[in-house]
Amino acid sequence: MDTLVVGGGVIGLAAAHALAERGVSVTLVEKGSLGNGSTARSAGGIRSQFSSRVNVELSRISKGVWNTFEEQFGVDIELRQNGYLFLARNEDVAEQFRENVDMQRELGAKSELLTPAEATEHCPGLDPGPFVAATYNPTDGIADPNLAVQGYAEAARELGVDIRTKTAVTDLHREDDRVVAADVQAVNAETSEHLEVDYVVNAAGAWAPTVGAMAGIDLPIVPRRRQIAVVDPTPPVPELVPLTIDLERGSYFRPERDGAALVGGYFDGNDDPDQDPDAYDEGMDVEWAAQAVENASEYTEYFGLDTRIKRGWAGLYAVTPDHHPIVEETVPGLVTVAGFSGHGFQHAPASGQIVADLVVDGDTDLLDISPLSGDRFEHGETVTERSVA
Ligand SMILES: Cc1cc2nc3c(=O)[nH]c(=O)nc-3n(C[C@H](O)[C@H](O)[C@H](O)COP(=O)(O)OP(=O)(O)OC[C@H]3O[C@@H](n4cnc5c(N)ncnc54)[C@H](O)[C@@H]3O)c2cc1C
């Protein structure tokens, strides 16, 4: 069985690896270099603390792989289980936190509900004053997305996957209803190559709608620019502090190595509704970074006046209306695995395995993926993920 995977981010690579493990012959095309889309721009967070069951399940399965990645793939992804700490400022959100923790625990996650005072045991510089509740999970953490890309790519190549960088899919062909072929073109080639395939996997992240459109499919996924700043905080954020999120204010930070910290968040509400994924500013806005640092300084003692903004970048979230991905065989021969809405790095291992199941078995018994079907929006059957930063 011949399968073409479109996109060399963490999702495409995890899918290519899982397919090859199941004996499928795989070609992967990436129009730039591996990981150069959203993956390399991610904060690397991995967590079980979501508000929807399906996201908690995707995390449970994925964490099983992240926690043993080095044994399985021979690459140390620098996993640090510092935990994630979510903070609530009002009672409605606190009630939502209680429901989330109950559901997460029911699904086997070690999440706990804390008082703001208890939260300071994990984040000593936190001002508990503005908050009414917190949740914490000690098995959440962070890893390096570039190392994960490297691990998946090397393992996939060893299993025979033909990984072609600087090569784009330029068209998809359907016969009757089924996708049966693709045109791919290397950057410096004058003509495209026609590949006859049994399956195409659309793992093109924020570009997935463009790839879907090549097969006449309209995907409800939009690119949204999100930024991260690397700062030298004063005082430094201790390395064991969790990734800490002030949910209502859309502010988060986490320790980096050597006293540095990453600061992020979306709080200015100025999304460009016509964002072109091929023409977005990949640099960090200085005013945004100053505001992000100020926001984090309002609820912690870190990020005082001497805090220095070192550098930063922007990347794209591929966002669906309910902040869940689309993972399905959209039309015969075309599997969509995109729209991860800012949490796709962590869900790559489970998503790759689901893709392999869909291609090889036509279905998956890993988990119930009906909440990830593309037609859920037409049928009004959506559950929105609310723990989004
Ligand atoms: C600032 C920021 C912070 C984030 N933080 C986190 C986090 O803490 N935890 C987390 O889990 N997630 C996080 N994310 C989200 C995460 O980065 C994405 O969900 C994840 O990387 C998606 O992976 P992907 O492989 O689907 O997409 P991508 O990495 O974007 O890969 C898609 C690839 O497809 C390629 N492509 C597009 N069109 C074509 C074509 N026609 N032919 C060939 N190739 C094509 C692109 O070049 C690209 O490399 C963050 C994202 C951003 C921007």
The ligand as a Tripos MOL2 file, in Angstrom:
@<TRIPOS>MOLECULE
LIG
   53    58     1     0     0
SMALL
NO_CHARGES

@<TRIPOS>ATOM
      1 C1          3.7260   30.0520   19.6140 C.3       1 LIG1
      2 C2          3.2410   28.6300   19.6200 C.ar      1 LIG1
      3 C3          3.2850   27.8820   20.7890 C.ar      1 LIG1
      4 C4          2.8410   26.5580   20.8090 C.ar      1 LIG1
      5 N1          2.9560   25.8460   21.9510 N.ar      1 LIG1
      6 C5          2.5410   24.5520   21.9760 C.ar      1 LIG1
      7 C6          2.7030   23.7550   23.1600 C.ar      1 LIG1
      8 O1          3.2000   24.2250   24.1760 O.2       1 LIG1
      9 N2          2.2920   22.4520   23.1070 N.ar      1 LIG1
     10 C7          1.7260   21.9190   21.9870 C.ar      1 LIG1
     11 O2          1.3250   20.7450   22.0200 O.2       1 LIG1
     12 N3          1.5690   22.6400   20.8630 N.ar      1 LIG1
     13 C8          1.9760   23.9390   20.8270 C.ar      1 LIG1
     14 N4          1.8210   24.6690   19.6940 N.ar      1 LIG1
     15 C9          1.1040   24.0760   18.5470 C.3       1 LIG1
     16 C10         2.0040   23.1650   17.7730 C.3       1 LIG1
     17 O3          3.1570   23.8700   17.3570 O.3       1 LIG1
     18 C11         1.2520   22.6300   16.5560 C.3       1 LIG1
     19 O4         -0.0340   22.1850   16.9080 O.3       1 LIG1
     20 C12         2.0030   21.4730   15.9260 C.3       1 LIG1
     21 O5          3.3440   21.8380   15.6820 O.3       1 LIG1
     22 C13         1.3210   21.0690   14.6460 C.3       1 LIG1
     23 O6          2.1920   20.2030   13.9500 O.3       1 LIG1
     24 P1          1.8930   19.9090   12.4260 P.3       1 LIG1
     25 O7          2.8770   18.8930   12.0010 O.co2     1 LIG1
     26 O8          0.4400   19.6580   12.2470 O.co2     1 LIG1
     27 O9          2.1330   21.3180   11.7080 O.3       1 LIG1
     28 P2          3.4540   21.9940   11.1640 P.3       1 LIG1
     29 O10         4.5930   21.8390   12.0790 O.co2     1 LIG1
     30 O11         3.0760   23.3780   10.7710 O.co2     1 LIG1
     31 O12         3.7730   21.1210    9.8890 O.3       1 LIG1
     32 C14         3.0360   21.2380    8.6910 C.3       1 LIG1
     33 C15         4.0500   21.2260    7.5790 C.3       1 LIG1
     34 O13         3.3810   21.1060    6.3320 O.3       1 LIG1
     35 C16         4.2100   21.7430    5.3830 C.3       1 LIG1
     36 N5          3.4130   21.9890    4.1830 N.ar      1 LIG1
     37 C17         2.4040   22.8720    4.0370 C.ar      1 LIG1
     38 N6          1.9090   22.8200    2.7920 N.ar      1 LIG1
     39 C18         2.6160   21.8680    2.1390 C.ar      1 LIG1
     40 C19         2.5800   21.3570    0.8100 C.ar      1 LIG1
     41 N7          1.7070   21.8130   -0.0950 N.pl3     1 LIG1
     42 N8          3.4520   20.3880    0.4720 N.ar      1 LIG1
     43 C20         4.3550   19.9250    1.3760 C.ar      1 LIG1
     44 N9          4.4420   20.3850    2.6380 N.ar      1 LIG1
     45 C21         3.5760   21.3430    3.0200 C.ar      1 LIG1
     46 C22         4.6600   23.0010    6.0870 C.3       1 LIG1
     47 O14         5.8300   23.5450    5.5150 O.3       1 LIG1
     48 C23         4.8660   22.5090    7.5140 C.3       1 LIG1
     49 O15         6.2180   22.2010    7.7990 O.3       1 LIG1
     50 C24         2.2940   25.9880   19.6350 C.ar      1 LIG1
     51 C25         2.2570   26.7310   18.4490 C.ar      1 LIG1
     52 C26         2.7310   28.0340   18.4190 C.ar      1 LIG1
     53 C27         2.6800   28.7990   17.1490 C.3       1 LIG1
@<TRIPOS>BOND
     1     1     2 1
     2     2     3 ar
     3     2    52 ar
     4     3     4 ar
     5     4     5 ar
     6     4    50 ar
     7     5     6 ar
     8     6     7 ar
     9     6    13 1
    10     7     8 2
    11     7     9 ar
    12     9    10 ar
    13    10    11 2
    14    10    12 ar
    15    12    13 ar
    16    13    14 ar
    17    14    15 1
    18    14    50 ar
    19    15    16 1
    20    16    17 1
    21    16    18 1
    22    18    19 1
    23    18    20 1
    24    20    21 1
    25    20    22 1
    26    22    23 1
    27    23    24 1
    28    24    25 2
    29    24    26 1
    30    24    27 1
    31    27    28 1
    32    28    29 2
    33    28    30 1
    34    28    31 1
    35    31    32 1
    36    32    33 1
    37    33    34 1
    38    33    48 1
    39    34    35 1
    40    35    36 1
    41    35    46 1
    42    36    37 ar
    43    36    45 ar
    44    37    38 ar
    45    38    39 ar
    46    39    40 ar
    47    39    45 ar
    48    40    41 1
    49    40    42 ar
    50    42    43 ar
    51    43    44 ar
    52    44    45 ar
    53    46    47 1
    54    46    48 1
    55    48    49 1
    56    50    51 ar
    57    51    52 ar
    58    52    53 1
@<TRIPOS>SUBSTRUCTURE
     1 LIG1         1 GROUP 0 **** ****
